[in-house]
């Protein structure tokens, strides 16, 4: 029997700096195939955060054995970031990060408020399918403001996802903001080694969650 896999993600799920079949989804599928599972993948990506709930209403969700949802990367970042910042720009980034930390005690930061609102809509749409869904937390980021937003977004997704009974895979517990995890000279996109690590650990997570495992997988 074929495993029908639905992937809802933004553009970071494949990353322009990777070769063919190096993304974490490709690595995950390869692990399934090595275990004897035939897999058919349907992508809805790249998907802006505010359109996901609407698209999910139109997708025949009952058709899929497994749904992987990886959202909010592009939303949780500082749009003004520089790829190769000057020392002055780095100081400004650090100052902005601390300003946002202080403001977060007083008011809700707009990107995080947007994620909270959209995540509630998305999880409500997937409520009856939650046992077949894996939520991935946002990827880390090397730029301080975006990194802080991603960490806060991860906390939000873990809290809301677990509270609503979803399986949550914590990317940032596995990969952090160290340079070795990223494409050379890039502060946002993960390299092939990181994607391979993510794919393999996602497969381990899938195998460990008995309510997620579908089909007859060979024991390794």
Helices and strands as residue ranges (DSSP letters): E 3-9, G 11-13, H 24-34, E 39-44, G 49-51, H 52-58, G 61-63, E 66-70, H 87-106, H 110-125, G 127-132, E 133-136, H 144-163, E 167-169, G 171-173, G 179-181, H 192-208
